[in-house]
Amino acid sequence: MEPEKLSKTSTTRYLYEYLEDLSRAGVQDFYVGARGARTGQNGMRGRNRQNAQDTQNTQNAGNVAPAQTRQTSTPVSRPEPVAPTSVVEAASESAAPPSVVKNAASAAPPVAPSDAPFRVFEPTGDSTAPEFADRTERLRVIAADVARCARCAELAASRTQTVFGSGNPTSELVFVGEGPGADEDAQGLPFVGRSGKLLTDMIEKGMGIPRDSVFICNVVRCRPPQNRNPRPDEAAACRPFLDATLDVVRPKFICCLGSIAAKNLLGVDVPIRRLRGKVHDYRGMKVICTYHPAYLLRNPPAKKDAWADLQLLMREMGLPTPTK
């Protein structure tokens, strides 16, 4: 046998004998390769076949001796799955039915944290107010949980970033919408498009208070594709985040913007026209329901009804209610 062929055969046999030694020693599960694409004994064999080929190529070039071409596979750390977040586990019993939330959460496979950028919660309001710092930090923790969430596979795959919420963590008033739109998905803040401008006018020009003095969030924290309505299972999966947010802010008043927000918060299946004009209760918080700003942009005559709803809210809050 020619010396060159003998060298190739001996090197290959050495590599496979090395593999068998590892197998007998119980080395069965480890990552190989630059990207850890294959694991275990089969992956080792594939890598060693490549090593053998590399050895042959190197010998043909006459650069490196066979003993110098042996490579050791470097283990690559496994991606850690996202564990159930604390806010999900601590969801209130009065939120969406526990079985619905549990099923929605367990249906999604563990997914590694998203690499998409997300906006950390940025508080507004009086930073010297009691509980401001503590509530801000607690909301940031929930916001980070939201940013890692992948329970709704379609929403997680299509979003640019999650939209947690914004505003004063010590506010007495929280506005709840249905879900982010395209502008919100791009900026990571709720109600920043045309609907957001109208909501700002409703708060500042209508109620006479700064937008920064209230807290604003949505039923779901990811934009549904093509701005469709959130599905019931998506709202149920995101519900623990909503209740966790309300538990931190502890508002006295909630204003639901649109039927989806009202139905999901109150757990009812009633048209928005029948929910308007009344004061509802949710865990001791007074709830006023009105039309979503996007609906008002499409149906300007309904603005007079929304103004009546805001006046009811202002009376409940003890704010002066100018007539328009």
N, C-alpha and C positions, 0 to 999 in steps of 0.2 A: 504493500500500500504506500502511496506517495506520502511524504512527510506532511505536506500541507493538508491533505485530506484527513490524515490521522489526527492532526491537531484540531481540526474542526470537530471531528467525531468525539474526541476526548472531552473537549470543552462542553459540547452539548450534553454528553452523558453526565458530566460533572454537575451541570445545572439541574438536570432532572433528578439526579441522586440527592442533590441538596433540597429539592422540593419534597421528595419522599421523606427525608429526615424531618423536615418541618411538619409534615402531615402526621407522622408517627408521634411527634412531640406534642401534638394537639393544637398546632397553630392553624386555626380554621377560619378565623374571621378578622380580617383587617383590610384597610383600604390601600390600593396600589394605584400607581399612575398619577399624573399631574393633577387630574380632576377627580380622582377617586371614583371613576365610573364603574369599575368592576371590583368585587370583593371576593374573599374566600379563596378556596383552593383553585377554582377555575380561573379566577383573575390572576392568581400567582403564576399559573401555567402560561397564560397568555403573555404576561410580562416577561417571563423567563424565555419564552420562545423569541420575543423581541430582543432580549439581551443576547441570546445566542446568535441571532442574525446580525446584531450590532458588532458582536465579537468577530464574526466572519468578515464583515465589511472592513473592520479596522485592520484585521490581519492582512487582508488583501492589499490594503494601502501601505502596510509595512511600517506603521507608526507606533503602535502600542503593543506590548506583550500581552498574551492572553490573560495572565494572572491579574493584569491591571484593569481589565475591562469588566470585572464582576461589579454589579451594582446592588446596592441594598435599597429595598423599597422603603420609602419614608411614609409612615402612617399619616393620614390626613384626618383631622378632627371631623367627627360627624356633625351635620347640621342639627341643632337642637330644635325639636318641635315646640311650637308655642303652647305653653301650658294654659289651662283655663285661668282666666284673669280673676283677680280678687273681686272685682265689681260684679262679675257674672255669678260667682259663687255666693256673693252676699246680696243678691237681688231680693228685693222685698217680696213677701208673700202676697202683697196686694197688687203686684204688677201683673203682667200678662200671665196666664195660667202656667204654673211651673212646668207641667208636662210639655207644653208647647215650646217653652224656652229651652228645656233640657234636650228635647228632640232636635230642635234647630241647631243647638250648639254641638251636639254629639254627631250629627249627620256629616259635618264637614271634617275631612281628614286633617291631621296636624300639618300646619304649614309654617315654614320658616318665616321670620319677620320680613315684612316688605322692605325693599330698598328704596321705595318711593319717598320723596321728601314729604315731610309733614310739618305743619305749623304748630309749635308748642303754644299752649294756651297763654294768651296775653291779656291780663286783667286790666280793666278800666275802673274808674271810680276813685273813692277816697281811700288811699293806701294807709291812712292813719286810723281807719275805722277798726273797731275790735273784730277779731277773727279774719281780717282781710288776708294777712300773710298765710295763716293756716289753711284757709279755704282755697287760696290760690294754689298752694302746693298740692293739696288733695286733688284739685281739678287737673293739675298737670299730670298727676299719676294716672288719672282716668283717661286723659287725652292720649297718653302714651299707650295705654291698653287699647284704645280705639284704633290708633295708628297701626298696631300690630294685628288687628282683627282680620280674619279671613273666613269667618263663618259663612258668609254669603259669597260663594265662589264667583258668581257672575259679577257682582259689584266689586269685589276685590280685584278681579282681573281687569276691569274696565276703568277703574278710578285713576285719577292723577294723584290724589291724596285724599285723606279723610278730612272731614269738616266737623270738628268737635263742637265749637261754640265760641261765643265771645261776649265780653261785657263784665259787669260788676259782680264779683262773687258774693257780695253781701246785699245784693238788691232784694227788695221786697216783691219785685215783679219779674217774671220770666215769660218771654214769648216763645212759643213752640210752633215751628213750621213742620212741613212734611219731609223734605229732603233737599240736598244741595242741587243747584243747577250747574250749567257750564261755567259761569263766572265764579261761582263758589268753589267748584272743583279745581279751578285754576289757581285761585288765591288762598284757599284753605280757610276762608271765613264765611259765615252764613249771611245771606241777604246782602249781597254787594252789587248785584246787577240792577236792572230796572225795578224789579220787585223790591229790592233793598232800598232804593231811593224813595219809593213810595212809602215803605215801612218807616223809614227815617222821618219823612214828613208827617206821618200819622202820629209818631211819638213826640217829635219836637214841636211841630206846628199845631197839631191837634191837641195833644195832652199837655204841652207846655213844659216838658222835661227833656233833658239831654238823652240822646240815645245811649251814651256811655254809662248812664246811670242804671240801665236795665241789663238783664242777661238774655241772650238769644241763642236758641239751639234748634235742632230738628229731631223728628222721630227717628230717622235713619241718618247715619253720618257719612254715607257714601252716595255719590250721584248715581241714580238708576240710569241705565243706557237710554239714550234718546229722550231723557227727561220723563220717562214713563212714571206712573204712580208706583210707590213701593208696594211690593206684594206682602200679604199677611205674614208669611214666614220670615221675610226680611225684617219687617217691623218687630216681630216677636224676638228674633235673634238680637236685634239692637236695643230692645226694650230695657234690659238691665243697665245699659249705659245711661239711658234717659233717667231712670229712677235713681241711679247713683249720683247723677248730676244734681237732681232735685234734692237729694238727701244732703248734699254738701251746701248748696246755696240756701236751702230752707226758705223759699219765698212764701209770702202770704197770699200772693195772687199769681195766677197763670192765665195768659191769654192765648188760646188756641187759634192758630191762623189756618182756617180751612177745615173741611170735613175730615180729611185723613188724620190730621193732628188731633182733632176733637174725638173722633171715634176710637183712635188708638189709646189716647190718654185715659179717657173715661170708660173704655171697654164697652161701648154701645154701638149699635148699628142703626143710627138715626140720622136722617138728613140734616145738614147744617142749618137749614131754615127753621127746624124745630128745636135746635139746640141754642139758637140765638135768643137774645132778650131775657135770658135767665142766668141766675147764679148757681153754678154747680159746685159740688164738693169733691175734692180728691185728696184723701188723707189729711183732712183739715185745712187744705188750701182752697181758696175761692177761685173758681174757674169761670172765665167769660169766653165765649166762642164767637168768632166773627169770620168774615170771608178772608181768604188768602189774598195778599196783594196782587198776585199774578191774575187771579180771577177779576179783581177790580180793574186791572188794566184792560182786560178784555171786555168788561161790562161796566163802564163808568157809571151808569145809573145806580148801581149797587153801592156806590160810595156813601150815599146818604144813610143806608142801613148800617154800614160799617161805622160811620160817625156816631150813630145812635148806640152802637155796641161800646165804642170807646167812652162815650158819656156815662154809660152804666158802669164801666170799669172805674172811671174817675170818681164817681160818687162812692163806690165801695171803698176806694182808696183814700177818700177824704180830700181829693184834689178839687180845686175850683173847676167848674164845668161851663165854660163860655158857650154861648149859642152861636151857630153859624148859619 
